[in-house]
Amino acid sequence: MIVAIVYLVLIVVSILLTVQSAHVLYLMLYTWDRADAERKARAPEEFLPPQLSFSVLLPARHEEDVIQSTIERVVRADYPAELLEVFVICSQDDTGTVKKAEEKIDELHREGLHNVRVVVFDDKPINKPHGLNTALPHTANEVVTIFDAEDDIHPKIFSLVNTVMVQEDVRVVQAGVQLMNYQSNWYSTLNVLEYFFWFKSRLHYHAHYGSIPLGGNTVFFARELLLRLRGWDDRNLTEDADMGLRISAMGERVRVVYDDRYVTKEETPPTLGHFIRQRTRWSQGFMQTLKKGTWKKMPTRKQRWLAFYVLAFPRGQALLGLYLPLSLGMILVLKVPVLIALCSYLPVLLLAAHFLVQAVGLYEFTNAHGLEASPKAVLRMAIAWFPFQMVLAYAALRAMRREMLGRHDWEKTQHVGAHRATTEEAESRVG
């Protein structure tokens, strides 16, 4: 009887994980599979003259190494300076970042540019959404956008969004974000490809069905919409996903644009510890948002199911991490009926399909950005594949533990500007 129950549980879990993995695979290929989706994802080929004004929020904490370069890129964007205002947001104790930002602002003042300022807050919580809420009342322009402190934005990004918002009469635009340093360490290629498929394909599916967890930066909001929503939830560790679902619940349409030419370039976390802490924060934030219940306010069952599915995904990752070693062990060690053994191996086969799709994605990503993939890079991916899944599972389990303990402190991810070296390599190759 006990053996029969074990077999039944094994079959049920195997089928559930197989269905879930197949669905993720479909989402990864969504814009490639549907010509209309791929067409909608593109950026306009011609840009309208500047009409909209933008308020840029740059939340930063201990970003002394990268903040000046980011300010420089935003200020030098190919858009009229009088239609841009930039706010660097820091907590009072972060004297290093404040000093570097003020040095850059003084330099710009000497050139006659006066559209950058520092906003300092001295209360808690010390995290990104609280900083955004502190700066929002200082903004005055029509569109509010967020960039992270290490971001390399494209000079045409404001022209792109100006065109999309005016032509298509939308009030929320999510543009592409792409990690770049795919060869920095053993997990960086897989991390880069996660972003590639998330922004290039998966988010378009969510936008199409009106249930979208927004990305943390290069997202543009009509200011009046943010004021109506009273800003971000400053207790949420994934305030971006929460904001996206709140907007979706209002019935607001979100336009997602992913064009390799205009992506915002970022870096993978520099160490495994930083990567785990970042992924833990994301997983825990999804758990918070699931518990908060905004997804229940979606107008249709399809939207509610899709939001629930995304927010519950970290728990599925934790389950998959526990299941995969067990499944492989049972296949190699235990003698079970052939049908059950084959059934238990189905999720592993789907993961193999995921790997093949990502291997192809690596070549598409590198071709798009003037980089070069190689069979050696694919081999490194293959070796890292299983450990990477285990790391994701561990981060999800760690998030569950933190949530149960009521720990919601913001674990900072360090930035060292590694993506800039990769970009310079690509530019030199083109040159």
URVEN-V366673 format. One record per residue. PSI is psi in radians with two decimals (* if undefined). BURIAL is # if it has 16 or more other C-alpha atoms within 10 Angstrom, else .. D_CENTER is the distance of its C-alpha to the mean C-alpha in Angstrom with 2 decimals. Layout:
BEGIN
((PSI;BURIAL;D_CENTER) (PSI;BURIAL;D_CENTER))
END
This chain:
BEGIN
((-0.78;.;46.14) (-0.72;.;43.50) (-0.71;.;42.79) (-0.69;.;42.39) (-0.73;.;39.86) (-0.77;.;37.84) (-0.74;#;37.96) (-0.81;.;36.90) (-0.74;.;33.89) (-0.74;#;32.90) (-0.81;#;33.24) (-0.83;.;31.32) (-0.72;#;28.34) (-0.76;#;28.41) (-0.76;#;28.47) (-0.79;.;25.66) (-0.58;#;23.34) (-0.79;#;24.53) (-0.77;.;23.82) (-0.77;#;20.31) (-0.67;#;19.62) (-0.68;#;21.32) (-0.73;.;19.21) (-0.70;.;15.92) (-0.71;#;17.76) (-0.74;#;18.71) (-0.65;#;15.24) (-0.53;#;14.31) (0.16;#;17.45) (-0.90;#;17.46) (-0.38;#;17.56) (-0.52;.;19.92) (-0.48;.;22.10) (2.03;.;22.63) (-0.63;.;23.99) (-0.65;.;23.51) (-0.72;#;19.76) (-0.67;#;19.54) (-0.73;.;21.82) (-0.45;#;19.91) (-0.35;#;16.69) (2.71;.;18.67) (2.70;#;19.15) (2.55;#;22.75) (-0.43;.;25.20) (2.49;.;27.05) (2.50;#;25.98) (2.78;.;28.03) (2.63;.;29.67) (2.26;#;27.79) (-0.80;.;28.37) (2.62;#;25.58) (2.59;#;25.13) (2.39;#;21.85) (2.08;#;21.17) (2.16;#;18.44) (2.19;#;17.12) (1.46;#;16.30) (2.34;#;15.86) (2.41;#;17.07) (2.09;#;18.57) (0.89;#;20.60) (0.68;#;19.20) (-0.58;#;22.70) (-0.39;.;21.96) (-0.26;#;19.40) (-0.64;#;19.88) (-0.69;#;22.90) (-0.65;#;21.41) (-0.77;#;18.49) (-0.77;#;21.14) (-0.80;.;23.22) (-0.72;.;20.70) (-0.81;#;20.04) (-0.58;#;23.77) (0.17;.;24.80) (2.68;#;22.68) (1.24;.;24.95) (2.55;#;25.49) (2.28;.;28.46) (-0.56;#;28.25) (-0.22;.;30.04) (0.17;#;27.18) (2.39;#;24.59) (2.47;#;24.44) (2.32;#;22.16) (2.02;#;21.76) (2.15;#;20.85) (2.11;#;20.32) (2.70;#;21.70) (2.73;#;23.53) (-0.55;.;27.25) (-0.17;.;27.40) (1.18;.;25.02) (-0.53;.;27.96) (-0.84;.;26.72) (-0.70;#;23.73) (-0.77;#;25.96) (-0.81;.;28.68) (-0.70;#;26.62) (-0.75;#;25.22) (-0.60;#;28.78) (-0.76;.;30.19) (-0.69;#;27.97) (-0.72;#;28.89) (-0.71;.;32.56) (-0.75;.;32.28) (-0.63;#;30.88) (-0.67;.;33.66) (-0.36;.;36.22) (-0.01;.;34.94) (0.19;.;35.30) (2.13;.;31.63) (0.52;.;31.31) (0.34;#;28.01) (2.39;#;26.03) (2.83;#;26.58) (2.32;#;25.41) (2.13;#;24.87) (2.32;#;25.72) (2.60;#;25.58) (0.26;.;27.81) (3.13;.;27.03) (2.84;.;24.68) (2.64;#;22.11) (1.61;#;20.79) (3.06;#;17.07) (-0.90;#;14.54) (-0.58;#;15.31) (-0.68;#;19.00) (-0.73;#;18.91) (-0.74;#;17.43) (-0.59;#;20.20) (-0.67;#;22.74) (-0.47;#;22.07) (-0.77;#;21.83) (-0.33;.;25.66) (-0.25;.;26.26) (2.68;#;24.58) (-0.20;.;26.98) (3.00;#;25.40) (-0.58;.;24.50) (2.33;#;20.74) (2.28;#;18.38) (2.78;#;15.16) (2.32;#;12.83) (2.57;#;12.06) (2.84;#;11.40) (-0.39;#;14.64) (0.08;#;14.07) (2.41;#;12.74) (1.76;#;15.04) (2.74;#;15.13) (2.43;#;17.37) (-0.41;#;20.76) (0.10;#;20.87) (-0.65;#;17.63) (-0.63;#;19.77) (-0.70;#;22.35) (-0.89;#;19.95) (-0.67;#;18.66) (-0.78;#;22.25) (-0.81;#;23.47) (-0.80;#;21.11) (-0.71;#;21.72) (-0.83;.;25.44) (-0.70;.;26.09) (-0.02;.;24.19) (0.90;.;24.76) (2.70;#;21.26) (-0.08;#;20.07) (2.20;#;16.27) (2.20;#;14.41) (1.96;#;10.75) (2.99;#;10.99) (2.53;#;9.30) (2.37;#;7.26) (2.11;#;8.69) (2.56;#;9.55) (-0.65;#;13.32) (1.30;#;15.51) (-0.10;#;15.88) (0.28;#;19.29) (-0.65;#;18.97) (-3.05;.;19.51) (-0.49;#;19.92) (-0.11;#;16.37) (-0.62;#;14.59) (-0.79;#;15.30) (-0.63;#;13.82) (-0.74;#;10.59) (-0.75;#;10.58) (-0.50;#;11.46) (-0.87;#;8.76) (-0.76;#;6.39) (-0.87;#;9.68) (-0.55;#;10.47) (-0.89;#;7.39) (-0.56;#;7.60) (-0.42;#;11.28) (-1.01;#;12.50) (-0.76;#;11.04) (-0.50;#;9.81) (-0.63;#;13.31) (-0.81;#;14.97) (-0.71;#;13.59) (-0.68;#;14.61) (-0.67;.;17.91) (0.09;.;18.80) (0.65;#;17.79) (1.47;#;15.54) (2.15;#;11.92) (1.89;#;9.22) (2.76;#;7.76) (2.89;#;4.62) (-0.24;#;6.02) (3.08;#;7.95) (0.62;#;10.07) (2.39;#;10.80) (2.25;#;14.59) (2.47;#;16.87) (2.25;#;20.63) (-0.72;#;21.87) (-0.49;.;24.35) (-0.75;#;21.79) (-0.70;#;20.05) (-0.66;.;23.59) (-0.60;.;24.55) (-0.07;.;21.70) (0.67;.;22.75) (-2.72;#;19.42) (2.76;#;16.77) (1.84;#;17.60) (0.11;#;18.10) (0.00;#;18.69) (2.31;#;15.35) (-0.24;#;12.93) (1.20;#;9.93) (-0.44;#;11.65) (-0.82;#;8.96) (-0.74;#;9.20) (-0.78;#;12.87) (-0.73;#;13.43) (-0.74;#;12.25) (-0.58;#;14.66) (-0.73;#;17.30) (-0.72;#;17.27) (-0.69;#;17.53) (-0.45;#;20.38) (-0.20;.;22.15) (0.23;.;22.18) (2.31;#;20.32) (2.40;#;19.13) (2.24;#;15.70) (2.12;#;15.81) (2.24;#;12.93) (2.12;#;13.87) (1.97;#;12.83) (2.13;#;15.59) (-0.50;#;15.61) (-0.45;.;18.03) (0.28;#;16.00) (2.68;#;12.46) (2.25;#;11.34) (2.33;#;11.78) (-3.11;#;10.43) (2.72;#;11.70) (2.69;#;11.29) (2.45;#;12.80) (-0.40;#;16.52) (2.82;.;18.07) (-0.67;.;17.75) (-0.76;.;18.40) (-0.68;#;15.53) (-0.77;#;13.17) (-0.75;#;14.85) (-0.69;#;14.70) (-0.83;#;10.97) (-0.56;#;10.56) (-0.78;#;13.53) (-0.77;#;12.17) (-0.81;#;9.21) (-0.76;#;11.99) (-0.64;#;14.48) (-0.66;#;12.64) (-0.68;#;12.46) (-0.71;#;16.12) (-0.80;#;16.99) (-0.64;#;15.74) (-0.79;#;17.63) (-0.60;.;20.65) (-0.63;.;20.50) (0.23;.;21.23) (-0.62;#;19.75) (-0.44;#;19.11) (-0.28;#;22.90) (0.00;.;23.49) (2.49;#;22.07) (-0.46;.;25.09) (2.77;.;25.14) (-0.67;.;25.14) (-0.79;.;22.72) (-0.74;#;20.08) (-0.74;#;20.86) (-0.74;.;20.73) (-0.74;#;17.37) (-0.77;#;15.84) (-0.74;#;17.83) (-0.79;.;16.80) (-0.78;#;13.03) (-0.50;#;13.86) (-0.10;#;16.50) (-0.71;#;14.56) (-0.60;#;14.44) (-0.60;#;18.19) (-0.65;#;18.53) (-0.71;#;16.89) (-0.76;#;19.43) (-0.73;#;22.17) (-0.69;#;21.38) (-0.61;#;21.56) (-0.57;.;24.90) (-0.70;#;26.13) (-0.87;#;25.62) (-0.65;.;28.03) (-0.77;.;30.41) (-0.83;#;30.42) (-0.68;.;31.07) (-0.73;.;33.68) (-0.66;.;35.48) (-0.69;#;35.67) (-0.47;.;37.08) (-0.86;.;39.29) (2.64;.;40.27) (1.88;.;42.51) (2.83;.;41.21) (2.52;.;42.23) (-0.74;.;40.87) (-0.72;.;39.18) (-0.71;.;37.28) (-0.77;#;36.31) (-0.71;.;35.01) (-0.74;#;33.10) (-0.33;#;31.47) (-0.14;#;30.35) (-0.80;#;28.54) (-0.59;#;25.04) (-0.71;#;25.61) (-0.68;.;26.53) (-0.65;#;23.38) (-0.61;#;21.34) (-0.69;.;23.58) (-0.70;.;22.73) (-0.78;#;18.98) (-0.78;#;19.94) (-0.73;.;22.11) (-0.73;.;19.52) (-0.57;#;17.11) (-0.74;#;20.19) (-0.70;.;20.83) (-0.58;#;17.25) (-0.76;#;17.82) (-0.66;#;20.84) (-0.74;.;19.27) (-0.86;#;16.45) (-0.68;#;19.17) (-0.67;.;21.57) (-0.47;.;19.32) (0.31;#;18.86) (0.42;.;22.40) (-3.07;#;21.78) (2.10;.;23.74) (2.91;#;23.03) (2.81;.;25.94) (-0.54;.;27.32) (-0.68;.;27.04) (-0.69;#;23.25) (-0.67;#;23.22) (-0.74;.;25.66) (-0.70;#;23.51) (-0.77;#;20.67) (-0.73;#;23.31) (-0.64;.;24.52) (-0.21;#;21.14) (-0.97;#;20.09) (-0.81;.;21.86) (-0.63;.;21.24) (-0.74;#;17.47) (-0.65;#;17.74) (-0.64;#;19.95) (-0.77;#;17.62) (-0.72;#;14.88) (-0.74;#;17.84) (-0.75;#;19.16) (-0.69;#;16.04) (-0.73;#;16.15) (-0.69;#;19.89) (-0.68;#;19.53) (-0.73;#;17.32) (-0.71;#;20.07) (-0.79;.;22.69) (-0.68;#;21.22) (-0.72;#;20.95) (-0.57;.;24.54) (-0.09;.;25.72) (0.46;.;24.22) (2.04;.;22.32) (0.39;#;19.55) (2.64;.;19.63) (2.00;#;16.55) (1.98;.;16.22) (2.43;.;15.46) (2.20;#;13.58) (2.55;#;15.97) (2.32;#;15.43) (-0.01;.;18.24) (0.45;#;17.42) (-0.51;#;17.58) (-0.45;#;15.61) (-0.59;#;18.50) (-0.68;.;21.02) (-0.71;#;19.40) (-0.74;#;19.40) (-0.65;.;22.99) (-0.79;.;23.92) (-0.73;#;22.80) (-0.68;.;24.69) (-0.57;.;27.74) (-0.74;.;27.71) (-0.73;.;27.81) (*;.;30.43))
END
